[in-house]
Amino acid sequence: MSFEDIFSSKGRVKVLKTILLHGEVNLTSIVKETGLNYTLVIKHINYLKSCEIIEEIALGRVRIYRPNWINPRVRYIDEMLRTLEGR
């Protein structure tokens, strides 16, 4: 996984920003907040999970997505986005 791979898609960045902003969020909320369709959000989530940037928690039928804070790259990405957006 390279920097370019993670940030090569505006949709992927929207999904990642939403998860980082909320800490824990379900799929429906990600779809609503990003304005992307369900299939595209799932595609980006699967990619981010494969890179170990986010993790999925199953609570019955509900899936919750959150940053994988154990991965040091996630902290760097979060810090970079906070700095760029003035959060």
C-alpha positions as CSV (number, residue, x, y, z in Angstrom):
1,M,0.0,0.0,0.0
2,S,1.3,3.4,-0.9
3,F,0.3,6.9,-0.2
4,E,-1.0,7.3,-3.8
5,D,-3.1,4.1,-3.5
6,I,-4.9,5.3,-0.4
7,F,-5.5,8.8,-1.7
8,S,-6.0,8.0,-5.4
9,S,-9.8,8.2,-5.1
10,K,-11.9,11.1,-3.9
11,G,-14.5,8.7,-2.8
12,R,-12.0,6.7,-0.7
13,V,-10.9,9.9,0.9
14,K,-14.5,10.8,1.7
15,V,-15.1,7.4,3.3
16,L,-11.9,7.6,5.3
17,K,-12.5,11.2,6.5
18,T,-16.0,10.2,7.6
19,I,-14.7,7.3,9.6
20,L,-11.9,9.4,11.2
21,L,-14.3,12.2,12.0
22,H,-16.9,10.1,13.8
23,G,-14.5,7.5,15.3
24,E,-17.1,4.7,14.9
25,V,-19.8,4.8,12.2
26,N,-22.1,2.4,10.4
27,L,-22.5,1.8,6.7
28,T,-25.7,3.7,6.3
29,S,-24.2,6.8,7.9
30,I,-21.2,6.6,5.7
31,V,-23.4,6.4,2.6
32,K,-25.5,9.4,3.7
33,E,-22.6,11.6,4.7
34,T,-20.4,10.9,1.7
35,G,-23.2,11.0,-0.9
36,L,-21.7,7.9,-2.5
37,N,-23.7,4.8,-3.4
38,Y,-23.7,1.7,-1.3
39,T,-21.7,-0.4,-3.7
40,L,-18.9,2.2,-4.0
41,V,-18.7,2.7,-0.2
42,I,-18.4,-1.1,0.3
43,K,-15.6,-1.2,-2.3
44,H,-13.7,1.6,-0.5
45,I,-14.3,0.1,2.9
46,N,-13.0,-3.3,1.7
47,Y,-9.8,-1.6,0.3
48,L,-9.2,0.3,3.5
49,K,-9.8,-2.9,5.6
50,S,-7.3,-4.7,3.4
51,C,-4.7,-2.0,4.1
52,E,-5.5,-2.3,7.8
53,I,-6.5,1.4,7.9
54,I,-9.9,0.7,9.3
55,E,-11.5,-2.2,11.1
56,E,-14.9,-3.7,11.1
57,I,-16.9,-4.7,14.2
58,A,-19.9,-6.9,13.9
59,L,-22.7,-6.2,16.3
60,G,-25.3,-8.7,15.2
61,R,-26.4,-7.6,11.7
62,V,-24.9,-4.2,12.1
63,R,-21.4,-3.5,11.0
64,I,-19.5,-0.6,12.6
65,Y,-16.3,0.8,11.0
66,R,-13.6,2.6,13.0
67,P,-10.0,3.6,12.5
68,N,-7.4,1.0,13.3
69,W,-5.5,3.1,15.8
70,I,-3.0,0.4,16.4
71,N,-1.6,1.1,12.9
72,P,0.8,4.1,13.2
73,R,-0.1,5.1,9.6
74,V,-3.6,5.8,10.7
75,R,-2.4,8.3,13.3
76,Y,-0.3,10.1,10.6
77,I,-3.2,10.2,8.2
78,D,-5.5,11.5,10.9
79,E,-3.0,14.2,11.8
80,M,-2.4,15.2,8.2
81,L,-6.2,15.5,7.5
82,R,-6.7,17.5,10.7
83,T,-3.9,19.9,9.8
84,L,-5.1,20.3,6.2
85,E,-8.7,20.9,7.2
86,G,-7.9,23.0,10.3
87,R,-9.8,20.7,12.6
